[in-house]
Amino acid sequence: MIEITIRLKGPAQARRLATLLRTLADTESDRGQAKTYRGAARRLEHLARPFRYTTTRPPRPAHAELDEEAVQRVVKGLRPLPELSRAEARIACWRLTARRCSAPEIAARVGVTPRTVNRWRAEDKAVTR
């Protein structure tokens, strides 16, 4: 295996190199090597793309205050259920787990998937051990 480091001076050069790698992949007789070239081209094109937010709402501050009232509304099931931050959702999940609610029920109230609820429960278990 040979590792090469290349410095490019901007997205235009990254896209040009990606095009050259795709051309090289089309002429390569070894299928595995062609796949490697195409993967490198795909990563270069991804890096050359401009950064854009994927959500329409502004991101939450990293250290926002926890809204205890919103967490209590979710735990008690009072409608309409408020939208929770990630930290608030995790606290609500922990409290609903203590009340022996199922993962699908917690997920519906908190606004996450049941898989996320199960992952949070497993992480909490690992920390308490």
C-alpha positions in Angstrom: 0.0 0.0 0.0 1.3 3.4 -0.9 -0.1 6.5 0.8 0.0 9.9 -1.0 -0.7 13.3 0.4 -1.8 16.0 -2.1 -2.4 19.7 -1.4 -5.0 21.4 -3.4 -5.6 25.2 -3.6 -9.4 25.2 -3.6 -12.6 23.4 -4.5 -12.1 23.8 -8.3 -8.8 21.8 -8.1 -10.5 19.2 -6.0 -13.2 18.8 -8.6 -10.7 18.6 -11.4 -8.7 15.9 -9.6 -12.0 14.0 -8.9 -12.7 14.1 -12.7 -9.2 12.7 -13.4 -9.7 9.9 -10.9 -13.0 8.9 -12.5 -11.3 8.9 -15.9 -8.6 6.7 -14.5 -11.1 4.4 -12.9 -12.8 4.0 -16.3 -9.6 2.9 -17.9 -8.4 0.6 -15.0 -8.5 -3.1 -15.7 -8.4 -4.1 -12.0 -12.0 -3.7 -10.7 -10.8 -3.3 -7.1 -8.4 -0.5 -8.0 -11.1 1.2 -10.1 -13.5 1.1 -7.1 -10.7 2.7 -4.9 -10.3 5.5 -7.5 -14.1 6.1 -7.6 -14.3 6.3 -3.8 -11.5 8.8 -3.7 -13.2 10.9 -6.4 -16.5 10.8 -4.4 -14.7 11.9 -1.2 -13.0 14.8 -3.1 -16.3 15.9 -4.6 -17.9 15.8 -1.1 -15.1 18.0 0.3 -15.4 20.5 -2.5 -19.1 21.1 -1.9 -20.0 24.3 -0.1 -21.2 23.8 3.5 -25.0 24.3 3.9 -27.3 23.8 6.9 -29.6 20.9 6.4 -32.3 22.2 8.8 -34.6 25.2 8.4 -34.5 26.3 12.0 -31.4 27.8 13.6 -29.2 25.5 15.6 -29.7 25.5 19.4 -27.0 26.9 21.6 -24.7 24.2 22.9 -25.2 25.2 26.6 -28.8 26.2 26.6 -30.7 26.3 29.8 -32.9 23.3 30.4 -36.6 24.0 30.4 -37.8 21.9 33.4 -41.4 22.8 32.7 -41.2 21.4 29.2 -39.7 18.2 30.5 -42.5 17.9 33.1 -45.1 18.4 30.4 -43.7 15.5 28.4 -43.3 13.2 31.4 -46.9 13.9 32.5 -48.2 13.6 28.9 -49.8 17.0 28.8 -50.8 18.0 25.3 -49.6 19.8 23.3 -46.2 18.2 23.9 -43.4 20.8 23.6 -40.3 20.3 21.4 -37.3 19.3 23.5 -33.6 19.9 23.1 -31.4 16.8 23.1 -30.5 17.2 26.7 -34.1 17.8 27.8 -35.2 14.7 25.7 -32.6 12.6 27.5 -33.8 13.7 30.9 -37.4 13.0 30.0 -36.4 9.6 28.7 -34.7 8.8 32.0 -37.7 9.9 34.0 -40.2 8.0 31.8 -38.0 4.9 32.1 -38.2 5.2 35.9 -42.0 5.1 35.5 -41.6 1.9 33.5 -42.8 3.3 30.1 -42.0 1.3 27.0 -39.4 2.5 24.5 -42.0 3.2 21.7 -44.2 5.2 24.1 -41.2 7.2 25.3 -40.0 7.8 21.7 -43.5 9.1 20.7 -43.6 11.5 23.6 -40.0 12.7 23.4 -39.8 12.9 19.6 -37.0 10.4 18.9 -36.9 6.8 17.6 -37.3 3.8 19.9 -33.8 2.8 18.9 -32.5 6.1 20.3 -34.4 5.4 23.6 -32.8 1.9 23.8 -29.3 3.4 23.1 -29.8 6.0 25.8 -30.9 3.4 28.3 -27.9 1.2 27.5 -25.5 4.2 27.9 -27.1 5.1 31.2 -26.7 1.4 32.3 -23.0 1.4 31.4 -22.4 4.6 33.3 -24.1 3.3 36.5 -22.0 0.1 36.5 
